[in-house]
Amino acid sequence: MIIARSVWRKVILTAVAACSFASLYEVTALDSKYAARQATMHETVGVPIPGARLAFSATAYCKGIVTTAGVAVQAGIAAADPELLPVGSVIEMDSLPPKYNGIYTVLDTGPAVQGRHIDIYMWSCNEALAFGRRPAHLNVLRLGWSPRSTTPSFLDRFFKRSAPLPLAARPLPQAMPADRGSQN
């Protein structure tokens, strides 16, 4: 080492370098915690997009005959805040007990279902009461009734394919003139 010929100088220089590295590492670790906290805050206030994984609070309900969408209540139906998950949205629950995991369609709303709250329909009121309130994570598969709001497939995301043009927007093929082939 050209910086110092003495062993003591080398030890001191190594100690200073190690301390400065450790202090810079701590600053980086604190910054990443801050970024994670900011991402969590953004998740709680943002509007979901297809393909998003969101944290919700799940409860169950058992009363009612017809949903907001006009469909008879049955298993596989959920109620949600229409500002976050409009009627017709399709979600996948995967963090509840296995009996309740699966794909649900949001076909109902309610005055008590506001914000990041999902209400799952159950036929038995005793089962709904036993379900209580649980934290849940869900994946948004589709927002509303529009098929264009569906999560893109893996190949579509990989190749970044766009949707094909509808027939009305495609250009019409041009007809060949009859005398064009005899010009040799």
N, C-alpha and C positions, 0 to 999 in steps of 0.2 A: 504494500500500500504506500503510495507516494505521499499521502496527506500527513502521515505521522510515522516516525521511525520508532517511537517509544510504544511499548505495549499499553501503558496507561492511557495514552492519547487514543489508541485504537478502541479500548474498552469504553472510554467516555463517549467517543463518536458513535459507537454501536448502540450504547444506551440511549443517547439522544435520538438516534434514528428510530429505535424501537418505540420510544415514548411518543414521538410525533406520529408514527404509523398508527399506534393504538388510539391516540386522540382523534385522528382523522377517521378511523374506522367507527368510533363511537358517534361521530357527527353523521356519518352515512347511515348508521343504524337508526338514529333518531329521525332522520329525514324520511326513511322508508316507512316508519310507523306513522308519521304525519300523513304521508301520501295514502296509506291504507285507510286511515281515519277519514280523509277527504273522500275517498272512493265510496266508503260506506255511507257517508252523509249524502252523496250524490244519488246512490241507489235508492234511498228512502224517499226522495222527492221527485225523481224522474218518472216520466211516463214510460211504461214498458214497451219493448219492441219484440217482434217475433224472434224466438230463439233465446230470449233473456231468461236467466235463472234468478228468481226473486224470493225474498224472505217475506212471508205472510203470517198472519195469525189465523188459525183454522178453528171453526166451531161447526156444529151440526144443527140442523133444524128438521122438524118432522111434520109441521102443519102446512096446510094448503092443498088445493086441488089443481089449480092451473097456475103456471109460471107467468112471468111478465111477457115472455115470447108467445104465450098462448098454447103451450104444450102441457099435457098432463104431467104432474110431478112423478118422478121415478128415479131409481138409482142411476148414478152417473151425471146428475144435474147439480150444479153449484150456483150460488148467488154471490155476486161481487159488486163492487162500486163501479157503475158504468163509466165514470171518468177514467178509471185505470184499465178495467177489463170490460169492454162493451159487450152487450148481449150478442151471443153467437161465437164468442171466443172459445178456443179449445186449449185446455191446460193439462199438464201432466204432473201429478203429485207423486213424489218419490221419497219423502222423508218421514212419512207417517207409518204406523204399524202396517204390515203387509196386507191386512184385510181392507184398508182404506186407500192404499196406493193404487194409482191407475190414471186413466184419462177421463177428464170431466169436461162437460160443455157448460159454459156459463149461459144459462137461460133465464135467470131470475135476478132480481134486485130486491132491496129492502131498505127501510129507513135506518135499521141498525147496522147495515153493512156499508161502512164508510172507510175510505183509505185502504190500507194494506190488510184487509180482512176478507177471508173467504168463508162462505157458509155452505157446507155439504149437505145434501138432502139424504135423510135416512128414513126408512119406513117406520121403524120402531122408535117411539118417543123415549123409551127407557134407554135404548142404545145411544140416542142422541144426547141425553143427559149424562150418561156415563162417558161419552166422548169428551165433553168439557171443552176447554180452550187449550189449544196446543200450538206450539211454533211449527211452521211448515215451510218447506221450500218447494217451489213449483217452477216448471218450465213452461213458457208461453209458446204454444205451437202455432196458434193463429189468433189474430186480433179481429174481432167482429165477424161478420158474415163473408167478407171478401176473400176469395181464394188467393188473390194476389198478396194478401197479408200473411201468407204461410211461410214458415221457415224454409229457406232454400235448401235443396238437397246437398249432399257432400260434393257430388260432381259439379253441380252448378256453382257452388262456392269455389271449388278448386279451379275450374276453368273460367270462372266469372262469366258464365253464359247469360245472355239476356233472353227474355221471353220472345218467342217467335211473333212476327207481325200477324195481325188478324188478316183474313182473306181480303177484306175491303181495303186495307192499306197497302197490299202488295201491288207492284206495278204489273200491268198486263203485258203478256208477250206480244212483240210486234210481228205482224204477218210478213212473209217474204214476198216481194213482187214476183209475178209469174215470168217476166222476161229477163230476170236477173241471171238465171242459170244458162241462157243461150248467148251470152256475150263473149264467148271464146272465139 
